[in-house]
């Protein structure tokens, strides 16, 4: 029987994020792309990084990752959000940075949905694995002492003689009858396994949808309900309660702007981390809870550090002019052009698309040298110009 501990493909099929990352990096190494991933709120958040923009061409990368993940078919992973950016120094909180400033952090992002595996094929594969493991265990035999060999040899000869006499008097059973007996024994087992699998899948989908609906409909509670909420948390599964609060914090983080909101966000992340630390060792998701403890703590520390940053005080009598970042503005226009390029058919649409790419290229050329992403802006100038020229070629074809 294969050593499942060292079987990376099997671990990835079971839903191990570390094994999935290893397989992706092995198959994308020729493209110069490396990946990182976090499974958060029912979605596999995947980050693709490379040295240049050309290596992160959206259509190619999304197609390769889809093919790899469909061949793995990881359990309990259906939604995958693919993010891409130019490689930079190691960041433990890269997902938080992306949520906080998506336009400046990413080149593009795309969410895909993996197909639902065939339940009958999955049941058949599990049954075959079980049968193979049972057969291999049955083949293991203990060595027999030399003193017993003669006795065993005599018994074998005696059994052969007895079987030969019985075979002459008893007619042999036909092959169809034997197959019917075997199928009659296996059919109840297959039905039992299928029923258990369907029940577990329905239960997991119900819990996931319930958590999602709760995260979308949560509103700030008034102080008069605080005691009731604390009482319900004591009687609730700490893992489920921590996930619910983490969903609340994730929704709040998308719209938190003031220091007070950031402090409230840090409090929620810390509360989720404390609840995860209360998950007992006998819990079915104990290992996942241990990894989320540190992750939620890091989110809480990041929110506290952002809230602690002092606001710039404007000088009295002087109006502060808002100067938008040309890099962010160029990325926003480029994303609009990329979305419009998927539906452009007429010459007018291609002409508008060429103008947008040219505008994004001009904005990139305005990025100052002291900007933190100046080198990346220089590479995007030529890239956006190429896209604009390609759109102009489409305009000429349509005339």
N, C-alpha and C positions, 0 to 999 in steps of 0.2 A: 504494500500500500504506500502511495506517495507520501512524503513528509509534508503535511499541510502547513507546518510552521514556516518552511522555506519556499513554499509555492506562492510566488508573488501574484501570479495571474488568479489563483483561487482566492487569495486574500482580497484582491481588487474586486472580484465578482461578489464577495461577501459584503462589500461596501467600505473597505478600509481606505481612508483618504490618503494615507502615506503610500500604500501600494499603488493607488491610482496615479499619484504624482510621479512615482518611479517609472511606471510604464509610459506615461506621457513624455517624460524627459528622455527616455531611451528612444522613443520613436520620433521625437521632434529635434533630436540633437543635430541631424543633418541640416535642418532649417535654421539653426542658430537661435532657437527659441527655447527658453526655460520656463517652467511653470511652478506656481505655488497655489495652494488651495486651502479653503476653510469651508466646512459644512455648517451653515448658519441658517436657522429658521426654515429648514426644509429645502434649502437651495444650496447647491455646491458652487461657491464663489471661487472662480478660477482666474488667476492672474498670469498673463503671458507677457514676457519681457524679452527684448532683443536689443542689439547694439544700434540698429538703424530702423527707419520707418519702412523701408522696402521689405525687410524680413517679416513685418507684421501686416502684410496685405490681408484685409479683413476676410474676403471671400475664401481665400486659400486656407487660412488658419482655422476658420470656423468649420470648413468642410473636413479638414484633417482631424480635428478634435472630435467632431461628431462621429466620424468613422471609427476612431479608436474607442470612444466610450460605448458605441453600439456593439463593438466586438467584445468589450469587457462585460457589458450588461450588469452594472453594479446594482445590488439589491437596495431597495428603499431610496434610490436616487433617481428622480425623474426630471427635475428642473436644474439646469446648469446655466449660470451667468458668466459669460466669458468677457474678461476685461483685458485691455492691452495698453502697454506704455513702454517708453524707452527705459532700458535697464538703469537702475540707480542703486545706491548703497542699500544694505540690508535694512528693512523696516519691519519691526515686529507688529506694528499697528497699521499695516498697509491698507486693510479693509476700512479702518476708521478714517484714514486720510482720504480714501476714495469717496466715502460717504460725505465727508466735510467739503471737499472741493473737487467735484467730479470733472468739471471742464478743464481744470489745469492739471489734473492728475492722469487723465486717460487720453489715449488717441481715439479709441472707440470702445463700445461695449455691445454685446449681443447675447440675448437669452435664448436658449434652445431647450426643447423638451425631448427627452429620450422616449422611445416607444415602449409600451407595456409588454413585458415578455409573455409568451404563450404559457398559460398556466399548466396545460397538459404536458408540454415538453419539460417544464421545470419539475413537475412531479415525477415524470419518467426518469429524468436525469438524477434526481435525488434517490429514487429507488435503485437505479443502476449502481450509484456510488455505494449505497448501503449493501447491495448484493455482492459487489466486488470486495468490499472490506470484509464481509462475512466469509466469502470463499477463501480469501487469503489467510484469514485466521484459522479456517478449518484445515488448510494445507500444512500448518505448522504441526509437527509431530515430535514427540520426545524420543530420545535414543533408548533402545531396549537393551538390557543386559545380555551378554553372550549366553548365559545359562538358560535363558528363556527362548532362545531361537529355535531349538529343536521342538519345544512344546508348541510354539506358534506354527512351525512348519507342519506338524502332525495335524493340528486343528484345521489349518487351511486345506490340507488334502481331504480330511474328513468332511469339511463343509462342501468342497467341490463335488465329492461323490454324492453327498446328500442332495445337493442342488440339481445334479444331473438326473437323479432318480425322480425328483419332483417335477422337473421340466418335461419328462416323458408323460406323466399322468395329468398335468395341469396345462391347459391351453394358454398360449401367450396372449396378453391383452393387445389390442390394436393401438396404433399410434394416435388416432383421433380421440379415443377414450382417455389416453394419458394426457393429451393436451387439454381436454376439457377439465380434467381433475386439477391440473396445474393452474389453468385460468380461473377455475372456481375458488382456488385458494388465494390467488393474487388479487382478484377483483375486489373483495371486501377491504383488503389492505389499501389498494389504490383509492377506493372511495373514501376511506377514513382519512388518508393523507390529504386528498383534495378538499374535503370538508374542513379539516383543520387549517389548511393554507388559506382557503377563502375566508374563513372566520377571522384569522389573524390579519389578512390584508384589509378586510372591511373595518376591523377595529383600528388599525393604524391610520387609514384614510379618514375615519371619523374623528380621531383625536387630532390629526393634522388640520382638518377643516375647522374644527372647533377652536383650536389655538389661533388660526388665521383670522377667523371672524372676531374673536375676542380682541386681537391686536388692532383690528380696524375700527372697532366700536368703542374702545376704551376712552374714557374722559376722566379728567382730574377729579378725584373724590374729595368731598367736603370733609372737614375735620370731625363732624359728628359721626361718620361711619368708620373711623379709624379703628375703634375697638372691635367692631364686627369683622372687619377685614383681617385683623391680627388673629382673631379666634378661628376663622375659617382656614387660615394658613397653617395653624397648628395641626388641624385634622386632615390636611391635604398632603398628597405626595410632594415632598420637597423638590423633587426634580421637575414635576409638572408646574409647581408654583414658580420655580426659578425661571423656567422657559417662558411662562406667561409674563413675568416682570421684565425679562429680557426683550420680549416682543414690544412691550410698552416703551422701553428705553430706546429701542431701534426706531420706533415711529416718532418718538419725541426728538431724537437726534437729527431727524431730517428738517425740523422747523425750529430748533433751538438757536436763538440769536443772542439774547441778553445773558449777562452773567448769572442772573437768577435762574434762568432756564437751564443753563449749563450745570449749575450746582444741583438742581433737581435731577438732571440727567445722571450726574455722578452718583447721587444717592441711590437711584434706582439700580445702576450697575453694581454698586456695592451690596445692595440688598439681594440681588440675584446671585452674586458670588457667595454671600453668607448662606443662602439657602442651598446652593450646590454643595457646600461643605457639610451640610447636614444629611446628605444622602448616605444611607448605610452601605456597608461593604457587601451585603447580600443582595443589594438591588441589582436588577438586570442591566442597568446602564451606569453602573458605578464608575467604570473607567472613563466613560465620556464625561461624567460629572466632574471627575478630578481634573480633566484637561480644561473644562469650562471655568473652573474656579479662577485660575490664573488669567484666562482670557478676559473674563468680566472685570477682574481687578485692574487690568491694563486699560480697559475702556474707561473705568471710573477715574483712574489717575490722569488719563488724557483729557477727560472732560473738566477735571479740577484745574489742570494747568492752563487750559484755554480760558476758563472763567477767571483765573487769577491774573491774567494779562491786563494791565491798565489801559484804559481807553485814551487815545490822544485828545488833549484838551485844546480846542480851537482858540486862537488868539482873538480877544475882543476887538470888534470893529473891522475884522478882516474876514472875508468870505472864503471858505475853503472850496476850491473847485474840484469836483470829482473827475479824476483822470482814469478812465478805464484801462485795464491792462491790455495792450494790443495783442499779446499772445492769446489771452483768453477769448478776446473778441474774434480773432482769426480762427481759433478752434471751433467756436460756436458756429460761425458761418460755414466752415468746412463740413461740420456735421450736417447742417441744413442741405448743403450741396450734395453730400453723399446720399442723404435720404431722397432728394429729388431725382438723382441720377437713376434710381431704381425704376421710376415710372415715366421718365422722359421718352417721348416718342416723336413729337412734332419738332419742326425746325425752331419754332419760337421757344419751346421748352429747352432745347439744347443751347440756344443762344443765351437764355437766362442763366442756365447752369454754367456756361463758360464765364459769364460776368461774375458769378459768385466765386468761382475758383480764383479768378484774377483778383477779386477784392480780398480774399483770404491771403493770397500771396503778398499783396501790397501791405496788408497789416503786419504780416510776419517780418517784412523788411523794416518795419518801424520799431521792432523790439530792440531796446538799447543794449550795449555790450555788457553793462553791469547786471543785466537781468540773469536770474538763476538758470534760465532755460534758453540762453542765447544761442548755444551751439545747436540745440534741437530746432530752434526757429530758423537758423540758416539752412538746415537740410530740408525743412518743409517749404521754403520759398520756391526752390526748383521743382519739388514734387507737385505743389499746387499749380505751378505754371504748366507742367506736363498735362495735368488733368484738364486745365482750361483749353490747351491746344487740342486735346483729344475731343473735347466737346465741340470746338469750332469745326473740326473735321466732320463730325456728325451733322452740323448745320449745313455744310457744303454738299454733303451727300443727299440731304433732303430737298435741296433747291433744284 
